[in-house]
Amino acid sequence: SIIDDINNEKIHEKPIEKEIIKIEKLCKKGYSGDGKEKPNQDNYFIYNNFNNDSNNIYMGVCDGHGDYGHEISSFLVTNLPLVLGNFLRIFNIKDISLIDSETLLPIVVNSCTQVNQNLYSEKNIDCNFSGTTCVSLIYTSKKVFCINIGDSRCIVGKFDGSNWKSENLSNDHKPQSVKEKERIIKSGGIIRQSVDAKGEFIGPQRVWVKDGDVPGLAMTRRFGDEIAHQLGVICEP
């Protein structure tokens, strides 16, 4: 989790620039119900002075899955910020706060596609049935951009003078979403729940091949999972 404490500032007639005064981070391994000792597959990154601007911070979290999910989430936190920074320079974006989301979208799409291709080329990482989500935030003094792939979630807390309220900045990419489901089915995959020993459906909706019990992904966008890529599971934010 990443928690930002933002300056509480009084209402002014003109918009004011916000300043992050503190960043707290916590990354802890969750409980594994099968009793096996597993590595922490979650990871995070925080890049200050992003795009050579002292007002910018690029930060995000990754939730790995599969046998090698921890290796893939580690790959992401090292590579994604660097590749995105390179593409910003290629597109000659010097001040991120001056562009809109439509301008930024093709840049982050190209960046994520390149990172995923780099991951597939990494021979030391088996990503056939392992992958990671990644939800990230580009913070500038004037605006923020949320970049999401998968079903991790970015939220912002807003203080109305008496109470704190949370607001989602990202939408989960789940198999039951209409547009996501259409893409999976069109690509030759199927969507259903897992089946237990009694033949009964259990758990969330997942993505499967038509004639097998793999990959069983409970999300429709991710990095890695090379087999699922053939079923319409994409890395586009």
C-alpha positions as CSV (number, residue, x, y, z in Angstrom):
1,S,0.0,0.0,0.0
2,I,1.1,3.6,-0.6
3,I,-0.4,6.3,1.6
4,D,0.2,9.9,0.8
5,D,-0.2,12.7,3.4
6,I,-1.0,15.8,1.4
7,N,-0.9,19.3,2.8
8,N,-4.3,20.4,4.1
9,E,-4.7,23.8,2.6
10,K,-7.6,26.3,2.9
11,I,-9.7,27.1,0.0
12,H,-8.3,29.9,-2.2
13,E,-9.9,31.8,-5.0
14,K,-7.3,30.5,-7.4
15,P,-6.1,26.9,-7.8
16,I,-3.1,26.1,-5.7
17,E,-0.4,23.6,-6.3
18,K,-0.3,20.6,-3.9
19,E,2.9,19.3,-2.3
20,I,3.5,15.8,-1.0
21,I,5.1,16.1,2.4
22,K,5.3,12.5,3.4
23,I,5.1,9.1,1.7
24,E,4.5,5.9,3.8
25,K,4.9,2.5,2.3
26,L,4.1,-1.0,3.6
27,C,4.6,-4.3,1.8
28,K,3.7,-7.5,3.6
29,K,3.2,-11.1,2.5
30,G,-0.3,-12.3,2.7
31,Y,-1.7,-15.6,4.1
32,S,-1.3,-18.7,2.0
33,G,-4.1,-21.2,2.7
34,D,-2.2,-24.2,1.4
35,G,0.3,-24.0,4.3
36,K,3.3,-23.7,1.9
37,E,6.0,-21.1,2.6
38,K,6.0,-18.7,-0.3
39,P,7.9,-15.5,-1.1
40,N,6.3,-12.1,-0.9
41,Q,5.0,-11.6,-4.5
42,D,4.0,-8.0,-3.9
43,N,6.3,-5.1,-4.7
44,Y,6.3,-1.4,-5.1
45,F,8.3,1.5,-6.6
46,I,8.6,5.2,-5.8
47,Y,10.6,7.4,-8.3
48,N,11.1,11.0,-7.2
49,N,12.1,13.7,-9.7
50,F,10.4,11.6,-12.4
51,N,11.0,12.9,-15.9
52,N,13.6,15.2,-14.5
53,D,11.0,17.3,-12.7
54,S,11.4,17.8,-9.0
55,N,7.6,18.2,-8.7
56,N,6.9,14.8,-10.1
57,I,6.7,11.4,-8.4
58,Y,5.9,8.1,-10.2
59,M,4.8,5.4,-7.7
60,G,3.0,2.1,-8.0
61,V,2.4,-1.4,-6.7
62,C,2.5,-4.8,-8.3
63,D,0.8,-8.0,-7.1
64,G,2.5,-11.0,-8.5
65,H,0.9,-14.4,-9.0
66,G,1.9,-17.9,-10.1
67,D,5.1,-19.7,-9.1
68,Y,7.3,-17.0,-10.4
69,G,5.2,-13.9,-9.6
70,H,7.7,-12.5,-7.3
71,E,10.3,-12.4,-10.0
72,I,8.0,-10.7,-12.4
73,S,6.8,-8.1,-10.0
74,S,10.5,-7.3,-9.2
75,F,11.1,-7.0,-13.0
76,L,8.3,-4.6,-13.3
77,V,9.3,-2.2,-10.5
78,T,12.8,-1.9,-12.0
79,N,11.8,-1.7,-15.7
80,L,8.5,0.1,-16.1
81,P,9.5,3.5,-14.6
82,L,12.7,3.4,-16.8
83,V,10.9,2.5,-20.0
84,L,8.1,5.0,-19.4
85,G,10.7,7.7,-18.7
86,N,12.4,6.9,-22.0
87,F,9.1,7.1,-24.0
88,L,8.3,10.4,-22.4
89,R,11.6,11.7,-23.8
90,I,11.0,10.1,-27.2
91,F,7.6,11.9,-27.4
92,N,9.4,15.1,-26.1
93,I,7.1,15.4,-23.1
94,K,9.0,17.8,-20.8
95,D,6.2,18.8,-18.5
96,I,3.7,16.1,-17.7
97,S,1.4,18.5,-15.9
98,L,0.7,20.3,-19.1
99,I,-0.7,17.4,-21.1
100,D,-4.0,15.6,-20.9
101,S,-4.8,11.9,-20.5
102,E,-5.5,11.4,-24.2
103,T,-2.0,12.6,-25.0
104,L,-0.4,10.4,-22.3
105,L,-2.4,7.2,-23.2
106,P,-0.4,6.1,-26.3
107,I,2.8,6.8,-24.4
108,V,1.9,4.5,-21.5
109,V,0.5,1.9,-23.9
110,N,3.8,1.8,-25.8
111,S,5.7,1.6,-22.6
112,C,3.7,-1.2,-21.1
113,T,3.8,-3.2,-24.4
114,Q,7.6,-2.7,-24.5
115,V,8.0,-3.8,-20.9
116,N,5.9,-7.0,-21.5
117,Q,8.0,-7.8,-24.6
118,N,11.2,-7.4,-22.6
119,L,9.8,-9.7,-20.0
120,Y,9.0,-12.4,-22.5
121,S,12.6,-12.1,-23.8
122,E,14.0,-12.5,-20.3
123,K,15.1,-16.2,-20.4
124,N,15.8,-16.4,-16.7
125,I,12.1,-15.8,-15.8
126,D,9.4,-18.3,-16.6
127,C,6.2,-16.3,-17.3
128,N,4.1,-18.9,-19.1
129,F,1.7,-19.2,-16.1
130,S,3.0,-16.4,-13.9
131,G,2.5,-12.6,-14.0
132,T,1.7,-9.5,-12.1
133,T,-0.7,-6.6,-11.9
134,C,0.5,-3.1,-11.8
135,V,-1.4,0.0,-10.7
136,S,0.6,3.2,-10.7
137,L,0.3,7.0,-10.3
138,I,2.1,9.9,-11.9
139,Y,1.8,12.7,-9.3
140,T,2.5,16.3,-10.5
141,S,1.9,19.6,-8.7
142,K,-1.2,20.2,-10.8
143,K,-2.7,16.8,-11.6
144,V,-2.4,13.1,-11.2
145,F,-2.5,10.3,-13.8
146,C,-3.6,6.8,-12.8
147,I,-2.3,3.9,-14.9
148,N,-3.9,0.5,-14.2
149,I,-3.4,-3.0,-15.4
150,G,-5.2,-5.8,-13.5
151,D,-7.2,-5.9,-10.4
152,S,-5.1,-4.0,-7.9
153,R,-6.7,-0.7,-7.0
154,C,-5.6,2.9,-6.5
155,I,-7.7,5.1,-4.2
156,V,-7.5,8.7,-3.0
157,G,-8.7,10.0,0.4
158,K,-10.5,13.3,0.4
159,F,-11.2,15.4,3.5
160,D,-14.4,17.5,3.4
161,G,-13.6,19.4,6.6
162,S,-15.1,16.9,9.0
163,N,-14.7,13.4,7.4
164,W,-12.4,11.4,5.2
165,K,-14.0,9.8,2.1
166,S,-12.3,7.4,-0.3
167,E,-12.6,7.5,-4.1
168,N,-11.4,4.9,-6.6
169,L,-9.0,6.2,-9.2
170,S,-8.8,2.9,-11.1
171,N,-11.2,0.2,-12.3
172,D,-10.5,-3.5,-11.8
173,H,-10.0,-5.5,-15.0
174,K,-12.2,-8.6,-14.1
175,P,-13.6,-11.4,-16.4
176,Q,-17.2,-10.5,-15.5
177,S,-16.8,-7.0,-17.0
178,V,-18.8,-6.9,-20.3
179,K,-16.0,-5.4,-22.5
180,E,-13.3,-7.6,-21.0
181,K,-15.5,-10.7,-21.4
182,E,-16.2,-10.0,-25.0
183,R,-12.5,-9.7,-25.8
184,I,-11.6,-13.0,-24.1
185,I,-14.4,-14.9,-25.8
186,K,-13.5,-13.4,-29.2
187,S,-9.9,-14.6,-28.6
188,G,-11.0,-18.2,-28.0
189,G,-11.0,-18.2,-24.2
190,I,-13.8,-19.1,-21.9
191,I,-14.9,-17.6,-18.6
192,R,-16.1,-19.6,-15.6
193,Q,-15.5,-20.3,-12.0
194,S,-13.1,-23.0,-10.7
195,V,-14.5,-26.4,-10.0
196,D,-13.9,-28.3,-6.7
197,A,-13.5,-32.0,-6.0
198,K,-17.3,-32.4,-6.0
199,G,-17.7,-30.7,-9.4
200,E,-19.2,-27.6,-7.9
201,F,-18.3,-24.1,-9.0
202,I,-16.4,-22.0,-6.5
203,G,-14.6,-18.7,-6.2
204,P,-14.5,-15.8,-8.7
205,Q,-14.9,-15.9,-12.5
206,R,-11.6,-16.8,-14.2
207,V,-10.1,-17.1,-17.7
208,W,-9.5,-20.5,-19.1
209,V,-8.6,-22.3,-22.4
210,K,-11.6,-24.2,-23.8
211,D,-10.2,-27.7,-23.4
212,G,-8.1,-27.4,-20.2
213,D,-7.8,-26.2,-16.7
214,V,-5.3,-23.4,-17.3
215,P,-4.5,-20.6,-16.8
216,G,-7.4,-19.8,-14.4
217,L,-6.7,-16.1,-14.2
218,A,-9.1,-14.0,-12.1
219,M,-8.1,-10.8,-14.1
220,T,-8.1,-9.9,-17.8
221,R,-5.1,-7.6,-17.9
222,R,-1.6,-8.2,-16.5
223,F,2.1,-8.4,-17.3
224,G,3.5,-11.8,-18.0
225,D,1.2,-14.9,-18.3
226,E,2.3,-15.6,-21.8
227,I,-0.2,-18.5,-22.3
228,A,-3.1,-16.2,-21.3
229,H,-1.9,-13.7,-23.8
230,Q,-3.2,-16.0,-26.5
231,L,-6.6,-15.8,-24.9
232,G,-7.0,-12.1,-25.1
233,V,-5.5,-11.3,-21.7
234,I,-3.6,-8.0,-22.5
235,C,-1.2,-5.6,-20.9
236,E,-2.8,-2.4,-22.1
237,P,-3.7,0.1,-19.4
